Amino acid sequence: MDNITLFGATGELKEQTINVLKTEFKVNDMGEIIWFRGIQITFTDDGIISSQRTLIDKILNRFSMRDCKPVSTPINSNYELKAIEDEDERTDATASQQILGSLIYLVTGTRPDLLYTITHLFQFNSSPSTKRQTAAKRVLRYLQGTKDKHLFYGWNNTFTITAYTDAS
């Protein structure tokens, strides 16, 4: 079975697209979408809001961080990624890998603000340390304070992509 989700402003273009698809495929209109692969979709007069708050709550519960104290950034600005030098720093890979694996879907879904941090932490994923595990848990603490962040796609907005970077 093949599935397609089509959403946009109600109007002639949307109806034309559906009619073209119906000429080639059997189409079942399931009505207005509310959830799509764990992403909550909300339609407003101004546009579409996509949120993964429910998934964030599940992740925080899974790693016993439901009541953790939030932080304002996903990674400490002084965090330095390097190979483990002291064997005492090593820890079991499973916990860190499970946290990062759970977070990667948030990045691809609705939380591009986590992209740098998650890819940064994944670089030494096969060589876990207590320091890296603490950094992964910091991301969870950041999520605790930013559960309600979401993506908004306005009906009448033109998209302009602006990127900022730090030379370091």
C-alpha positions in Angstrom: 0.0 0.0 0.0 1.3 3.5 -0.9 0.2 6.5 1.2 0.5 10.1 0.4 -0.4 13.1 2.6 -1.4 16.3 0.8 -2.1 19.4 2.8 -2.3 23.0 2.0 -4.7 25.9 1.9 -8.2 24.9 0.9 -8.8 26.1 -2.6 -8.9 25.3 -6.3 -5.3 24.2 -6.6 -5.7 21.6 -3.9 -8.9 20.3 -5.4 -7.2 20.1 -8.9 -4.3 18.2 -7.5 -6.6 15.7 -5.8 -8.6 15.2 -9.0 -5.4 14.6 -11.0 -4.3 12.0 -8.5 -7.8 10.3 -8.7 -7.4 9.8 -12.4 -4.3 7.6 -11.8 -4.9 6.1 -8.3 -7.6 5.0 -6.0 -7.8 7.9 -3.5 -9.4 7.8 -0.1 -9.9 11.2 1.5 -9.4 10.6 5.2 -10.3 14.2 6.1 -8.2 16.8 7.9 -5.0 15.5 9.2 -4.3 15.7 12.9 -1.3 13.4 13.4 1.3 12.4 10.9 4.1 10.0 12.0 4.1 11.4 15.6 3.8 15.0 14.5 0.7 16.9 15.6 -0.7 19.0 12.8 -2.9 22.0 13.7 -4.5 24.2 11.1 -5.1 27.8 12.0 -6.4 30.8 9.9 -2.8 31.9 9.5 -1.2 28.6 8.6 -0.1 25.2 9.8 1.6 24.4 13.1 3.5 21.1 13.5 4.6 20.0 17.0 6.2 17.0 18.6 5.4 17.8 22.2 3.9 14.4 22.8 7.0 12.7 21.6 9.2 14.9 23.7 7.1 13.9 26.8 7.6 10.2 25.9 11.3 10.7 25.5 11.7 12.5 28.8 9.7 9.7 30.5 11.7 7.0 28.9 14.9 8.4 30.2 13.5 9.3 33.7 13.9 13.1 32.9 10.3 14.0 33.2 10.9 16.3 36.2 14.4 17.5 35.3 15.4 21.2 35.6 15.4 22.9 32.2 18.4 24.6 30.6 18.4 27.4 28.0 20.7 25.9 25.5 21.0 22.3 24.1 24.7 22.1 24.5 27.2 23.9 26.9 29.1 26.5 24.9 32.3 25.2 26.5 31.7 21.6 25.5 34.7 20.3 23.6 34.4 17.1 21.6 37.5 15.0 21.6 38.7 11.4 21.8 38.5 9.8 25.3 41.9 10.1 26.9 41.2 8.6 30.3 39.8 5.0 30.4 37.9 6.0 33.6 35.7 8.3 31.4 34.3 5.4 29.4 30.7 4.4 30.0 28.2 2.0 28.4 27.3 3.1 24.9 23.7 2.0 25.2 22.3 4.9 27.2 23.9 7.7 25.1 23.0 5.9 21.8 19.4 5.4 22.9 19.0 9.1 23.8 20.6 10.3 20.6 18.6 7.8 18.5 15.4 9.1 20.1 16.3 12.7 19.5 17.2 12.3 15.8 13.6 12.0 14.8 12.8 15.3 16.5 15.5 17.0 14.3 14.0 15.7 11.1 10.4 16.4 12.2 10.0 19.7 13.9 13.2 20.7 15.8 15.9 21.8 13.5 17.3 23.8 16.4 18.8 20.5 17.7 20.6 19.7 14.4 24.1 21.0 15.4 24.0 19.5 18.9 22.8 16.1 17.8 25.3 15.7 14.9 28.0 17.0 17.2 27.3 14.4 19.8 26.9 11.6 17.2 30.5 12.1 16.0 31.9 10.0 18.8 28.9 7.9 19.3 30.8 4.6 19.2 33.2 5.8 21.9 30.9 6.9 24.7 32.0 8.7 27.9 30.4 10.0 31.0 31.0 13.5 29.6 29.1 12.7 26.4 26.3 11.0 28.3 25.9 14.1 30.4 25.9 16.2 27.2 23.1 14.0 25.8 21.1 14.4 29.0 21.6 18.2 28.7 19.6 18.0 25.4 16.8 16.4 27.3 16.9 19.2 29.9 16.8 21.7 27.0 13.7 19.9 25.6 12.0 20.1 29.0 12.1 23.9 28.8 11.2 24.1 25.1 8.5 21.4 24.6 6.1 23.9 23.1 8.5 25.0 20.3 7.0 24.1 16.9 7.3 24.9 13.2 4.8 27.3 11.7 4.1 27.4 7.9 2.1 30.5 7.1 -0.4 30.4 4.2 0.8 33.7 2.7 4.5 33.6 3.6 7.2 33.5 1.1 10.1 31.5 2.3 13.4 33.1 2.9 16.2 30.9 4.4 18.6 32.8 6.6 21.5 31.0 8.2 24.0 32.2 10.8 27.2 30.6 11.8 30.1 31.0 14.2 33.6 30.9 12.7 34.6 28.3 15.3 
